Each structure stands twice: as structure tokens, then as C-alpha cells.
């Protein structure tokens, strides 16, 4: 089994690389191909625009998720506390990064425990689904959930990242059956998320049929973990190979449009290249219930709590202005009729 200290070091490397290197894909998430239909006569009071929504029975002040990023090292613990405090302040959702390090070393549990500063937020636990092929099972998933008093759990899929990591776990055989077993064995809602390459509709349907409560498409268009892993490689051949996959995946908007063909009634989270309030609006119009961001939050937080606070205020204000000009008084009013999809 990989030593926990190596996992912690990897988490710190990921943070540093994301903050200091250009690791965003060159492929658009697709939001530029979506236009919001302007309403010159909105017949609304701007001050009455309401961004509140509910998700898994919890009230949120905006359909926004601080996507899973970090934990498992002392440095990442500082960021998790900052994210949790701000999520609690704005009453938005949050996910922690992979909890594998803390499952294998209880001394690292505190790097994920954020309930003390965020008692009311919608909080997602997180484990790599591939670990179900490396000794993990129901007990480890429950441990991750209980560790942070989570409302739901992400089992993340990252086959490309694992294939490009020197220390990657690459046996993905039989995972669907094991995911189904987890869904049937625990009461906490199970969500599946990618990490930046997207989940197509056919795979989403298989996952929903297995008992998964929701999907975070995490499509192409934002952070590329192939580019992150390229920065970690000392072997230049592998670094070059990893960069070749920097634009691999399904753009976020393509995922969301694909899902519409199946009329999924489950929970959909959009992430991957979402950068603005208008992107959030477009995601909701395409059928998502929440929109997640990671790198923009990390970069803002690296400049201090006040910078992160201002960033989120601006995102929500842009969403409000967008809703007003699209004649949508509430989040429930945002639907496919409010946008135009360019061919």
C-alpha cells in the first residue's frame, strides 16, 4: 500500500502546481456556444430576484458548489477551513478532496473536518471509486462520510489521471457492480463525479440505474489533471505524453446537452470550466441543479479570505443580473427556453 506521507506530498504538489502553473485545458467548456435570450421588458423588480434553491433537502442561497479540491496535508487543511467558512457564510455547498490519506492515517482526519466552522452547509465526502478495487468497500465509504459528517459522498472517476500518474491505480474493472453495492448498502446519497474529462449520458444512465443519486459531469474546459500530472513528472518522456492528453475529454456543455436526451430526473451537477454567473445560469438552463468551481476558488483563496469573499459576491451578483435580464425571478424559472444553443 502506498505510504500515506507520499499521498500527503502529492496533495501539496497538486496545490502548488494549480496555483503556479497554467493547467487549464485549451478547449472551451462550450459556454461560448450558449447565448442567453435578453428580455428588454422583464416585468420584474431587480431587488426581488431570488437565487435560493434546495438540494438534497438543504436550503442554499445560490446553486453553487465549492468543488472537491483538497485535504490530506497540513497545508491543504488551511484551505479547507477557508472554503468551509465562506461556504457557511454564503450558505452554498462544498466538497472536500479525496479522503484516502485520512482513511489510511487517522492523524490526517482533521485536515478534512470542517463541520466545526460550517455546521449548516451541504457537504460532500469524497473517495476515488477505483479504490474499491484496491481493498476499499462499504466500511471505508462510511468512514469517509462519518469523518466529516457529510450529507452525501462523491465517488470520483479519474481513469486518465490514474493512467498518467507514476503511482496511479489503473484497475477499473468491475467498478459499476461495486458502486451498486455501495449504493444499496448505505443510506447516504452516493454521487459520481469525474475530475475534468466528463461523463457521457450512456455512462450516466448506467450509474443512475445502479442506484447513484446524482452525477457531477466535471467536463473538459477547466483544470486538466493531465497537465497537472505532466508538471509532476521528472521523466520528460512521461511529461510530454501527459501533455498530449491536456485537451482530452467531453466539454461540460456537451455533457449537459447529452443528458437532456435521456430526460434524467436525478440530481445533475455541472462543473468544468464554469467561471462566471452567466455560466451558472446556462448550466441551470441546460438541466443542472448545481454548478461547481474549483480552481477559481483556490486562486481567490490564495490571495486571502477577503479576496475569496469578493469573488463569490461578484459571481452571485452576476447571476442575479443575468436572471433579471432573462426574465427569471427564481432559479426554478431558468429553463431551456431562456437560452439559445448555437449549432
PENOR-V320538 format. One record per residue. N is the residue number from 1. RES is the residue in one small letter. SS is DSSP state (2 for helix, 1 for strand, 0 for the rest). D_FIRST is the distance of its C-alpha to the first C-alpha in Angstrom with 1 decimal. Layout:
# PENOR-V320538
<<N,RES,SS,D_FIRST> <N,RES,SS,D_FIRST>>
This chain:
# PENOR-V320538
<<1,x,0,0.0> <2,x,0,3.8> <3,x,0,6.3> <4,x,2,8.7> <5,x,2,11.5> <6,x,2,10.8> <7,x,2,10.9> <8,x,2,14.0> <9,x,2,15.5> <10,x,2,15.1> <11,x,2,17.0> <12,x,2,19.7> <13,x,2,20.0> <14,x,2,20.6> <15,x,2,23.2> <16,x,2,25.0> <17,x,2,25.1> <18,x,2,26.5> <19,x,2,29.1> <20,x,2,30.2> <21,x,0,29.9> <22,x,0,31.6> <23,x,0,28.9> <24,x,1,31.1> <25,x,0,31.9> <26,x,0,35.5> <27,x,0,36.0> <28,x,0,37.8> <29,x,0,36.4> <30,x,0,39.8> <31,x,2,41.5> <32,x,2,44.2> <33,x,2,45.4> <34,x,1,46.0> <35,x,1,49.2> <36,x,1,50.2> <37,x,0,53.7> <38,x,0,55.8> <39,x,0,58.2> <40,x,0,61.2> <41,x,0,62.5> <42,x,0,59.5> <43,x,0,61.7> <44,x,0,59.1> <45,x,0,59.1> <46,x,2,56.4> <47,x,2,55.9> <48,x,2,55.1> <49,x,0,52.2> <50,x,1,49.3> <51,x,0,45.7> <52,x,0,44.4> <53,x,1,42.4> <54,x,1,40.3> <55,x,1,36.8> <56,x,0,35.3> <57,x,0,38.3> <58,x,1,37.7> <59,x,1,40.4> <60,x,1,39.5> <61,x,0,42.0> <62,x,0,40.9> <63,x,0,38.7> <64,x,1,36.1> <65,x,1,32.3> <66,x,1,30.4> <67,x,0,27.5> <68,x,0,23.8> <69,x,0,22.9> <70,x,0,21.0> <71,x,0,19.3> <72,x,0,16.2> <73,x,0,18.1> <74,x,2,21.5> <75,x,2,23.4> <76,x,2,22.4> <77,x,2,23.4> <78,x,2,26.9> <79,x,2,27.1> <80,x,2,26.0> <81,x,2,28.8> <82,x,2,31.3> <83,x,2,30.5> <84,x,2,30.7> <85,x,2,34.0> <86,x,2,35.5> <87,x,2,34.4> <88,x,2,36.1> <89,x,2,39.2> <90,x,2,39.7> <91,x,0,38.4> <92,x,0,36.1> <93,x,1,32.6> <94,x,1,29.2> <95,x,1,25.6> <96,x,0,22.6> <97,x,0,19.8> <98,x,0,16.3> <99,x,0,15.3> <100,x,2,11.6> <101,x,2,11.4> <102,x,2,13.9> <103,x,2,12.5> <104,x,2,9.5> <105,x,0,12.2> <106,x,2,15.7> <107,x,2,17.3> <108,x,2,16.8> <109,x,2,18.6> <110,x,2,21.9> <111,x,2,21.0> <112,x,0,21.4> <113,x,0,24.2> <114,x,0,27.4> <115,x,0,29.7> <116,x,0,31.5> <117,x,0,33.0> <118,x,0,33.1> <119,x,0,34.2> <120,x,0,35.8> <121,x,0,33.8> <122,x,0,32.2> <123,x,1,28.5> <124,x,1,25.6> <125,x,1,22.0> <126,x,1,19.3> <127,x,1,16.1> <128,x,1,15.0> <129,x,2,16.4> <130,x,2,14.1> <131,x,2,11.3> <132,x,2,13.7> <133,x,2,12.7> <134,x,0,8.9> <135,x,0,9.7> <136,x,0,11.9> <137,x,0,15.6> <138,x,2,18.8> <139,x,2,17.6> <140,x,2,15.1> <141,x,2,17.9> <142,x,2,20.4> <143,x,2,18.4> <144,x,2,18.4> <145,x,2,22.1> <146,x,2,23.2> <147,x,2,21.4> <148,x,2,23.9> <149,x,0,26.6> <150,x,0,26.3> <151,x,0,29.0> <152,x,1,26.9> <153,x,1,23.4> <154,x,1,22.4> <155,x,1,19.9> <156,x,1,19.7> <157,x,0,19.9> <158,x,0,19.2> <159,x,2,19.1> <160,x,2,20.9> <161,x,2,18.7> <162,x,2,15.5> <163,x,2,17.6> <164,x,2,18.7> <165,x,0,15.6> <166,x,0,14.3> <167,x,0,10.7> <168,x,0,11.9> <169,x,0,10.9> <170,x,0,14.2> <171,x,0,14.6> <172,x,0,17.3> <173,x,0,19.1> <174,x,0,20.6> <175,x,2,19.6> <176,x,2,23.2> <177,x,2,23.5> <178,x,2,20.4> <179,x,2,21.8> <180,x,2,25.1> <181,x,2,23.7> <182,x,2,22.3> <183,x,2,25.8> <184,x,2,27.6> <185,x,2,25.6> <186,x,0,25.9> <187,x,0,29.1> <188,x,0,27.7> <189,x,1,28.4> <190,x,1,25.7> <191,x,1,26.0> <192,x,1,24.5> <193,x,1,24.4> <194,x,0,23.9> <195,x,0,23.2> <196,x,0,26.3> <197,x,0,27.0> <198,x,0,28.7> <199,x,0,28.8> <200,x,0,31.9> <201,x,2,34.2> <202,x,2,33.4> <203,x,2,29.7> <204,x,2,30.8> <205,x,2,33.1> <206,x,2,30.5> <207,x,2,28.3> <208,x,2,31.4> <209,x,2,32.4> <210,x,0,29.0> <211,x,0,29.8> <212,x,0,28.4> <213,x,0,30.7> <214,x,1,30.5> <215,x,1,29.4> <216,x,1,28.8> <217,x,0,29.7> <218,x,0,28.3> <219,x,0,30.3> <220,x,1,31.0> <221,x,0,33.2> <222,x,0,31.3> <223,x,1,28.1> <224,x,0,26.6> <225,x,2,22.8> <226,x,2,23.5> <227,x,2,25.7> <228,x,2,23.2> <229,x,2,20.6> <230,x,2,23.5> <231,x,2,24.1> <232,x,2,20.6> <233,x,0,20.8> <234,x,0,22.3> <235,x,0,22.9> <236,x,2,26.2> <237,x,2,26.2> <238,x,2,23.1> <239,x,2,24.6> <240,x,2,27.8> <241,x,2,26.2> <242,x,2,24.5> <243,x,2,27.9> <244,x,2,29.4> <245,x,0,27.6> <246,x,0,28.7> <247,x,0,31.2> <248,x,0,29.4> <249,x,0,29.7> <250,x,0,32.3> <251,x,1,34.4> <252,x,2,34.3> <253,x,2,38.0> <254,x,2,37.6> <255,x,2,35.0> <256,x,2,37.3> <257,x,2,40.4> <258,x,2,38.5> <259,x,2,37.7> <260,x,2,41.4> <261,x,0,42.3> <262,x,0,40.5> <263,x,0,41.9> <264,x,0,38.6> <265,x,0,39.5> <266,x,0,36.0> <267,x,1,34.6> <268,x,1,34.1> <269,x,1,32.6> <270,x,1,33.5> <271,x,1,31.5> <272,x,0,31.2> <273,x,0,34.0> <274,x,0,35.8> <275,x,0,37.6> <276,x,0,40.9> <277,x,2,42.7> <278,x,2,44.3> <279,x,2,41.0> <280,x,2,40.2> <281,x,2,43.6> <282,x,2,43.1> <283,x,2,39.8> <284,x,2,41.5> <285,x,2,44.4> <286,x,0,42.2> <287,x,0,40.8> <288,x,0,37.8> <289,x,0,37.9> <290,x,1,35.8> <291,x,1,35.1> <292,x,1,32.0> <293,x,1,31.6> <294,x,0,28.8> <295,x,2,29.7> <296,x,2,33.3> <297,x,2,32.3> <298,x,2,29.8> <299,x,2,32.6> <300,x,2,35.1> <301,x,2,33.0> <302,x,2,32.4> <303,x,0,36.2> <304,x,0,36.5> <305,x,2,37.0> <306,x,2,40.5> <307,x,2,39.6> <308,x,2,37.1> <309,x,2,39.9> <310,x,2,42.4> <311,x,2,40.1> <312,x,2,39.6> <313,x,2,43.3> <314,x,2,44.2> <315,x,2,42.0> <316,x,2,43.5> <317,x,2,47.0> <318,x,2,46.7> <319,x,2,45.6> <320,x,2,48.7> <321,x,2,51.0> <322,x,2,49.7> <323,x,2,50.2> <324,x,2,53.7> <325,x,2,54.7> <326,x,0,53.3> <327,x,0,55.2> <328,x,0,52.3> <329,x,0,52.8> <330,x,1,49.5> <331,x,2,46.0> <332,x,2,47.2> <333,x,2,50.0> <334,x,0,47.7> <335,x,0,47.6> <336,x,2,47.9> <337,x,2,51.7> <338,x,2,51.0> <339,x,1,49.5> <340,x,1,50.5> <341,x,1,47.9> <342,x,0,49.0> <343,x,0,48.8>>
